[in-house]
């Protein structure tokens, strides 16, 4: 009888643990709510390329670091800044789009004491949400095998340019067995958004030194086979 009770209690504890685990997992994998998405996209007072009160091309680096420390979505203990030389540096931090969402990374760079760019890594937001909110991008660029080191698995990358508005969206896909069959859909998660001062696309490509000419970029053609739409 005693053994039966112990087994019963052990089963109850196990089931409670399973329920808690499932609940935590659902909380961290569910799609962001509309209010949580405001922490990513911003609102009327500060929307892309502005983020959490920081605007590339406008905000001083010292002010930006202070804004990070008072932001409700930034983990204050993770904010680290590095000054490469007077007026030039970068910062890294962790943040959450919502209280029960997964931890995300972010970076910021400045030059001449002014913030020049913010990168928000947010694989919990889909490209479909971006296009639905902002409309189709100005141009699309696909890069074959964009892995940064030889040890990395081969990847395909695509950049979706909204440069006149001050942002670029990047997506990555693992190389499938059939390299010609990369399907691009609205549900694909973005890798990151790059926020910068709005400018002409030609000027931005020249500044980046990307080696791509404006004529190599493609117009938006929607979703489907990535290579057929944007590389052929």
C-alpha positions in Angstrom: 0.0 0.0 0.0 2.8 2.4 1.0 4.6 1.7 -2.3 1.4 2.3 -4.3 1.0 5.7 -2.6 4.7 6.6 -3.3 4.2 5.6 -7.0 1.0 7.7 -7.2 2.7 10.8 -5.7 5.7 10.3 -8.0 3.3 10.2 -11.0 1.5 13.3 -9.8 4.9 15.2 -9.4 6.0 14.0 -12.8 2.7 15.1 -14.5 2.9 18.5 -12.8 6.5 18.9 -14.1 5.3 18.0 -17.6 2.5 20.5 -17.5 4.9 23.3 -16.3 7.4 22.4 -19.0 4.7 22.5 -21.7 3.4 25.8 -20.4 6.8 27.4 -20.4 7.6 26.0 -23.9 4.3 27.4 -25.3 4.9 30.7 -23.6 8.3 31.1 -25.3 7.3 29.8 -28.7 3.9 31.4 -29.3 3.7 34.2 -31.9 4.1 37.7 -30.4 0.9 39.6 -29.6 0.0 42.9 -31.2 1.2 44.8 -28.2 4.5 42.8 -28.1 5.1 43.5 -31.8 5.1 47.2 -30.9 8.3 46.5 -28.9 9.8 45.4 -32.2 8.2 47.7 -34.9 7.6 50.7 -32.6 4.6 53.0 -32.5 3.6 56.5 -33.6 6.2 58.2 -31.3 9.1 56.0 -32.4 8.9 53.5 -35.4 11.6 52.1 -37.7 14.3 53.1 -38.1 13.8 54.5 -34.6 13.8 51.8 -31.9 13.3 52.3 -28.2 13.9 56.1 -28.6 17.1 55.6 -30.6 17.2 56.9 -34.1 20.2 56.2 -36.4 21.7 59.4 -37.8 20.3 61.4 -35.0 20.8 60.0 -31.5 24.2 60.5 -29.7 25.9 57.3 -28.7 25.9 58.4 -25.0 22.2 59.1 -25.1 21.5 55.8 -26.8 23.3 53.8 -24.1 21.3 55.5 -21.5 18.0 54.8 -23.4 19.0 51.1 -23.5 19.4 51.0 -19.7 15.9 52.4 -19.1 14.1 50.4 -21.9 11.6 47.9 -20.4 12.5 45.3 -23.1 16.3 45.4 -22.7 18.1 43.2 -20.1 20.1 46.0 -18.5 22.9 43.6 -17.1 23.7 42.5 -20.7 24.4 45.9 -22.2 28.1 46.0 -23.1 29.7 48.9 -25.0 33.1 49.1 -26.7 34.9 52.3 -27.8 37.3 51.5 -30.6 38.5 55.1 -30.8 37.0 58.4 -29.7 33.6 58.8 -31.3 33.5 55.3 -32.8 32.3 52.1 -31.1 29.6 49.5 -30.8 27.3 47.9 -28.2 25.6 44.5 -27.7 22.7 43.6 -25.5 19.9 41.0 -25.0 16.2 41.8 -25.1 12.8 40.3 -25.2 9.9 41.2 -27.5 7.5 40.3 -24.6 7.8 39.1 -21.0 7.4 35.4 -21.7 9.2 35.4 -25.0 12.6 34.0 -25.8 15.8 36.1 -25.3 17.0 37.9 -28.5 20.3 39.6 -29.3 20.9 43.1 -30.7 23.8 45.3 -31.7 24.4 49.0 -32.3 27.3 50.9 -33.9 28.2 54.6 -33.9 30.6 56.9 -35.6 31.5 60.5 -34.9 29.5 60.0 -31.7 26.2 59.4 -33.6 24.4 56.1 -33.8 24.7 54.8 -37.4 23.0 51.4 -37.2 20.9 49.0 -35.0 20.6 45.3 -35.7 17.8 43.4 -34.1 17.9 39.6 -34.3 14.3 38.4 -34.2 13.6 35.0 -35.7 10.2 35.0 -34.0 8.9 37.5 -36.6 8.0 36.3 -40.1 8.7 38.1 -43.4 5.0 38.0 -44.0 4.4 40.2 -41.0 7.0 42.7 -42.4 5.4 42.8 -45.8 1.9 43.0 -44.5 2.9 46.0 -42.3 5.2 47.9 -44.6 4.3 46.7 -48.1 6.7 45.1 -50.6 10.4 46.0 -50.4 12.1 48.4 -52.9 14.5 45.6 -54.0 15.5 42.0 -53.3 19.0 40.6 -53.3 19.8 36.8 -53.1 23.3 35.6 -52.1 24.3 32.0 -52.9 26.2 30.3 -50.1 26.4 33.1 -47.6 28.0 31.1 -44.8 30.6 33.3 -43.2 33.1 30.4 -42.3 34.0 27.2 -44.1 32.9 25.2 -41.1 29.3 26.5 -41.3 26.7 24.6 -43.3 25.9 26.1 -46.6 23.2 28.7 -46.6 21.3 31.0 -48.9 20.6 34.5 -47.9 18.2 37.2 -49.1 18.1 40.9 -48.3 14.9 42.8 -48.6 15.6 46.5 -48.9 13.5 49.3 -47.6 16.5 51.7 -47.7 14.5 54.9 -48.4 12.7 54.2 -45.1 15.9 53.2 -43.2 15.8 49.4 -42.9 16.9 46.1 -44.5 15.5 42.7 -43.7 17.7 39.6 -43.9 16.5 36.0 -44.2 18.7 32.8 -44.2 17.8 29.3 -45.5 19.8 26.1 -45.0 20.8 24.6 -48.3 18.3 21.8 -49.2 19.3 18.6 -50.9 17.9 20.0 -54.1 19.6 23.4 -54.2 17.1 24.6 -56.8 14.1 24.0 -54.6 14.2 26.7 -51.9 10.6 27.7 -51.2 10.1 31.2 -49.9 6.9 31.7 -47.9 5.3 34.4 -45.7 5.8 32.2 -42.6 9.6 32.2 -43.0 11.3 33.8 -40.0 13.5 36.7 -40.5 17.1 36.5 -39.3 17.5 40.2 -38.4 16.5 43.7 -39.3 19.2 46.3 -40.0 18.1 49.9 -39.0 20.0 52.8 -40.4 19.5 56.4 -41.6 17.2 56.6 -44.7 19.0 57.1 -47.9 19.0 56.3 -51.6 19.7 52.6 -52.3 22.6 53.4 -54.5 24.3 55.5 -51.8 23.8 52.7 -49.2 25.2 50.0 -51.5 28.3 52.2 -52.1 28.7 52.9 -48.4 28.5 49.2 -47.6 30.9 48.3 -50.4 28.8 45.2 -51.0 30.1 44.6 -54.6 26.5 44.5 -55.9 25.3 47.0 -58.4 21.8 48.5 -58.4 21.1 46.7 -61.6 21.8 43.3 -60.0 18.9 43.7 -57.6 15.5 42.4 -58.3 12.0 43.8 -58.0 9.6 42.2 -55.5 7.8 39.2 -57.1 6.1 37.7 -54.1 6.6 34.2 -52.6 7.5 30.9 -54.2 10.7 29.3 -55.5 13.4 31.7 -54.4 15.8 31.2 -57.3 13.2 31.3 -60.0 11.8 34.5 -58.6 15.0 36.4 -57.8 18.0 34.8 -59.4 17.1 33.7 -62.9 
